Structures are given as structure tokens and as C-alpha cells.
Amino acid sequence: MSTTIDPLDLAQRLIACPSVTPADAGAMAVIADALESIGFDVHRFAAGAAPDGPIENLFATRGAGAPHFAFAGHSDVVPPGAGWGGDPFVPEIRGDLLYGRGAVDMKGAIAAFIAASARVGDHPGTLSLIITGDEEGPATFGTVALIDWMKARDICPDMCLVGEPTSAQQLGDMIKIGRRGSVNIWIDNPGMQGHVAYPHLADNPVPALMTALNALAGLHLDDGNDWFQPSNLEITTVDVGNSATNLIPGHASARLNIRFNDEHTGAELVDRVRAVVAEHAPRATVKAIISGESFITPPGALSALVAGAIGRVTGISPEFSTTGGTSDARFLSRICPVVEFGLCNATMHKLDEAVAIPDLYALTDIYADIIHEALAGR
């Protein structure tokens, strides 16, 4: 295809869509129009229902046969919050920065990959994009639904690049080759409400819960390994809902999160927490939601492909890392090798989120190099 796409213009049009999860606000239409203009077949479908949906999803493909290289990303953004220097959904250029919610996480990367695809033009093999509107939210009806849609049609990439903002100090300094898993756990310990002057007529649930939490906080999970930092358990809240000074509460609750490496599974850690709670607060209930398991794509062909492109464009040799939060790569890693690489993450989820315009164009260059190497070779 001879169509040229300017990543700056496309990023601005995407930022102008206030696509706070689960809203789409026209973002998928902008993406679909751009992809169709450069020869992609675009498939869109909605999944789920309120309150966490419906979620707009998109799968686009160009070419046929092997090899099959995929790019994955999300068009949804987190709420902007108050205190921006301008309207977060009115893209604004100040100097060499483009401001707007989603500029780096991750509408800028989507724009760069589409622009790179336009530049590459005709190619052997298959190039596809897996785009969801549910990465920043519960992630229930997004990439998981897209993977199911692909499996039903016997579609499976050979490798996948997720365009998350992985760069730390400068574009190209870090590639994510894995992520720790995450599990959220809720503990509720029942008691019996009563007057503080008559404790024998009540049952205070706080001491037993605190004993259990102290034991959990003292757990040594592991020491980390070659690719992962140590797993960590963090108590995130303790609540009794008690506004009175002379009332023994009727229940006490707590929430914790465990970020864990590949020394564990989520289910194993939940069982471990249950055992500790049962020992110290036997009447407590424990509920858990595993957001994702840890995964690792050991250094190999895919990481070398991405690192080579970064080196040719920027002269930087990237670090391979598994640090930070989780992403939809945790789902995609179940079907093919996956790594993450994108813009600098210093302003993601912050007020006045902004991308350096030179980085946006450099990322387009890197993505074009990756596509060419993955599909055509040199």
C-alpha cells in the first residue's frame, strides 16, 4: 500500500476519544479506518455487559501464511483526574511534547505501529493487530475474549509484541520479557458487636485479624531468581467501619495483594494465605481473585529481534526486565512468545501525560524495522 500515515496526527485523533474503560468513545473506529486504508481486514466485536462492559475489541490482519507477527495494545485509558494544565482529551502540542490522556499508555504506540505498517507496505507472511478496550479495567471482556475469538478461527501468531510503555529513562532502554503475577485477597473476620465497657458480652474481631495479618506480613515467599525480583505480599487496607469510640465492632476486614514470580502459582499462594488465616482467625472468610500468573519469555529470537531494531534506530542496547505491574501480555503468553516494548513511561497514569514527539517518530522507525525483520528479513 502507498498510503502514508503520520503517527502524530493519528495519536492526536486517538487522544481526542475519551475512551475511559469501558467506554470506546470512537477510538476503535479511528483505528479501524486507519488500518483499512492500508490494506488490513478489520474485525470488530463487543463482549460483555454492564457494569464492566460492553467492551469493544478489534482484530486486524494483512497478508497470509507464515510467519505471523502480531502487535497487541489497548485503546482504553484510565480516568484523567483533576488538575491537568488543559483538557486531557484535547490533544495539545507544547514544544516537542504531545499532551493528552493515553499519549504514552498507549495510544501513541498504537499510532506508531499503524504508521510503521503503512510504511512497510506489502510483505510476505501475516501481520496482525490485537486491540482491546479493556486493559486498564477488569480485563474480563478484552484480550481474553479476543484470544477466544482467534482460537475459534484457528488463528495463532508465531510471536507477539505488546506496545506498553516500557522505556524508563530514554526510548529503547528496556524491554519487558516477563511479568510477575498478581492476586488480590479479601479477609473478613466476624465478631459480635457490643459496648466496650462489657467486653464479655461481645467478641472483638480485631485482635485475631491483626494476629493473622502480622503472620502474613512476616511470610518469606522467596529470594527471587535470575529473571524475577522477590515476590512481595502487601497489606493494602484494614477496615472495621466503626465511627464510635465506645463500640466493639461486629466484623473486621482487610485486603492484601501479592505480586509473585514464577516460583509460585496464584492458587498455591491463596492456599498459603488461607492456612495462615485459619490458624489465627479460624472464623474468617478468605476470598481471592488471581489477576494473572507470572510468565517469562526467555531471551531468544523475539527479544533479539526487538533489541536489534532498537539498536539500529537508537544505538541503545536495551535491558531485559520483568519489573513493574502486569499487562495483557499475561494472557497472550499462553498462545505464543510475547515481549513488551514501547514509549517512556514517566508520565503514564499521571496528570499532564505527554509523549516526546521525536520519540513517537523514533518508535515508528523501530516498529517498522521489527515488522520488516519479522516478516521479510534483510
N, C-alpha and C positions, 0 to 999 in steps of 0.2 A: 504494500500500500504506500502511496506517496503522501498521504496526509501527515502534516506536521502538527504536533500538539505541544503547546507551551506549558510546562509544568506549573509555572507561576500563575498563569491565568486559570488553569484547571483547579489548582489548590484554592484560589480565591473563590471560585464558584462553589466548591465543596464547603468551605468555611461558612459561606452565606446560608447554608442549610442548617438550621438549628436542631441537629439530629441527636438530641439528648436521649439516651436509652430510655424507653424502647421506640421513641419517635424516629421516623425516617426523614420527614420534612423535605423530601425531594432529592436527597443525596444519591439514592440508587438510580434515579432517572438520569442524573448528571453523569454518573459513572457509566451507565448503560449506553447513553448517547455517544460518549467519547469512544467507548470500545467498539460499538457498531460501526463508527466512522472509519475504523482502521481494520475492519475485516473480522471481528470476533462474532461468534454466535453467542448470544446472551440469553441465559435462562434465569428468570426471577420467580420467586415464590415466597409466600408468607407462611410462617409457622407460629403455633401457639396462640394463646388468648390472654385477655386481661387477667391479672394486673401486670404480668411480665411480658405480655405480647399484645398484639401480634408483632412478629419480628420480620423485617424484610431481609431476604438473603438473595445472593446473586452468584451464579457460576457462569463464567465466560470461557470460551475455548476457541483457539485458532490453530489450524493445521490438523495433522492426523499422524497416528503411529508413534513409534518410539524414536528418540526418548521423549518423555513427558515431564516438562518442568512447570511447576506451579508457584504462583505468588499468592499469599494469603494476607488478608487485612480486615480492618473493621471501619465502617463509616460512622459508627456511633461515637459520642463523646460524653464526658462527664459534665454535670451541671457547672456553669461558669462561676457562680457565686458573685457576690457584690464586691465592688471596689476596683473594677477594671478602669484603665485610662480611656477607654472608648467602649463602643458596643462590641461585645465578644463575637457577635455573628455578623458584623460588618467588617470584612477584611480591610486592613489598613496597612499601608506601607509607610514606614518611618525610617529613613536612611536605607540601610541594606537589610532591614528586618520586615517580615510579614507577620502582622499580629492577627490573632483570632483563635477562638477555641477549636482545637483539632489541628492547628498548624503543624505540630510535630507528632501528635498522638491521635490518629495517624493519617490524616487526610493529605498531608504533604507527601508521605511515602507512596500513597495510592496514586497521587498525581504524577509522581516521578516514575513509577513503574509503567503507568499507561503511556506516558510520554516516551519512555525508553522502548516500549513495544512498538510504538509508531515509528520510531527511528530505525529499528531493526528490520522492519518490513517482512518480506517473505522469508520463510525459514523451513528447514526440514523438521520433522517431529511435531510435537504438540506443546503449545503454550497455553496455560490457563490461569484464571484468577478466581480465587475463592474468597468472597467478600460477604461479611455478615454485619448486621446491625445490632448485635447482642454480645459484644466482648466486654464492655465496661459494666454491664449489668449481671444478672444471674447466669448468663451464658448457657441457658437451658434450651433455647429455641434457635440458636445461631449456628456455630460451626458444627456442633453435634448433629443438627438437622441436615446441614449441608453434606456431611460425611455419609449420613444415611441415604440421602438423595443420590450421591455419587455411587455408593455401593449397589443401590438398586439398579443402576445403569452400567455396572461393571467398569467404573471409571476409577483409576488409581494412579496418581502421579508417581514418577520414579524418585523425585525429590521435591522438597518444598522450601521456599524462603518466606518467612513471615517478616513484614516490614515494620516491626515495632522499633521505637526509638532507643536503640541500644548503645549509641555512641555516648561517651561520658564527657571528655574534655574537648575533643575535636572529632569531626566526622571521620569514621573509619577506625577509631582506636579500639573498638570492642565488638565482638560477635558473641551472641549467646548460643551455646551448643547444648544447653540443657537448662532445666529449671527445677527448683525444689517443689515438692508437693505441698498442699495446704489442706488443713482440716480445721473446721470450726466446731467447738464443743460447748454445749449449754448444760449447766448443772443446776438443778433446783432441789433444795433441801427443805422438806416440810417441817413445821413445828406446831406449836399451839400458842395462839395469841393470848396475852394476859397482862396484868398490871405488874410493873416492875417491883412493887412492894410485896407481891405474893408470887414469887417465882415457883413455889411448889405447886401452884395451880396452873402453871404454864410450862411450855417446853421451848426454850430458846434455840432456834436452828442455826444461829450464827457461829457459836464455838466449833461445832462439828464441821461446818463448811470451811471455816478458816483452817482447821487442822488438816483437812483434805487438801486445801489449796497450798498450804505450806509444804506438804509432802510432794505435791505435783511440781511446785516451783523448784524443789530440790532434786528432781529427777535428772540423772545424767543420761542423755539419749545416745550420744556418740561423739567421736572426736573429729568427724568429717573424714574425707578421703581425698584421693588425688584430684577429683574434679569438683567436689562439693565442700562447702563450709559446714561446720557442725549444725545439726538440727537444733531448733530452739522452740521452747514452749513459753508462751507469753499469756499471762492473765490480763484480759482486756477490760473487764468490768466486774464489780461486785455490787449487788443491789439487794436492799430489803424493802424499799418502798415505804419507809417509816418516817413520817414528818413529826411524830410526837416524841417527847423526851421521857415519858413515863409508860411506854408501851413496849412489851416484848413482842417482836414481830411474829407473824404466822408462818412466814417462809423466808428463806434467803437464797439468792441465786447468784451465779457467776457465769462468765463466758471466757473462753480461752481459745487461742489459735496456736497451732503447731505448724511450723514450716520445716519440712523434713526432706532429707536427702534419700539417695537410693539404698541406704542401709535399712530402710523401713518401708512398709506399706501403710496406707491410711488406716485400714482395718486393724492392723496389728497395734497401732498407736491408740486407737479408740479403745480396744480391749484393755490395754495397759492402764489408760485413764479410768476406765470402769472399775478395774480391780483396786486401784488406789482409793477411789471414792467409796467403794463398797466396804473397804477396811475401816475408814474413818467416819463415814457418814452413810451408814447402811440403808437408810430410808430414802436417800437422794435418788433422783432420776437423772439419767445422762442421755442427752440427745446429741447426735453428731451429723455433720454434713461434710463429706470429703469433696472439696472443690476440684481436686486434681491430684494425680500421683506424680511423683518425680519422674523425670526422664532425662536421658543423655544420648546425644548423637556423637559418638566418639570421633575425634579428628580423623578425617578421611577425605573422600572425593568431594563431598559437598562443601565442607568448611574450607578446603583448599581452593575450590572454585571461587567462593566468595572472597576469601583472603587475597587471591591472585588479582581479582578485579579491583579491590580496594588499593592494593599496592600499585597497580598500573596507573590508576587515576590520581591517587593522593600521595604515593610514596610511603605510606604508613604500613607497618606490619601489625595487624590487629591482635589484641589479646583474646583468647578464647575463655569464656566465662560462663558460670551458671548462677551468678548473683542476681539479686533483685526479686521482684514479685513474680507472679505467674502470668501466663498468657494462653491464647488459644493454641499455641504450639503443643500444649499438653494433650490436646485431642488429636491433632494432626500427626503427632509422633507415633500414634497407633497404626497408621497406614503406610508411612514412608519416612525416610530420613528427613529431618527438618532442622534448620537453624534460623536464627533471627538476626536481622541487621537493618538498621535504619538511621534516622537523624539523631542529633544530640538531644538528650533527654532532660536538660537542665530546667526547662520551663514546663514540662508536661504536668498536667493537672493543676497548674498554678495560675494565679492572676496574670494577665498580660502574656499568655502563652505566645511564643513567637519563634519563627524559623529564620535562620540567616538565609537570605535569597541565594548567595553563592553556594551554600550547602545544598539547597534544593536542586540547583543545576548540576552540581557535582554528583549528587546521589543519582540523578538521571543518567549521568555518564557511567557510573558504576553499575547500575541495573542493566543498562544496555550491554555493557561488557559481559555481565553474568549471563544474560539471555543468549548472547552470541556464542559464548563458550559452551553453555549447557546444550544448545541445540545444533549449532553449526560447526563449532570448532574453528581453529585457525590453522 
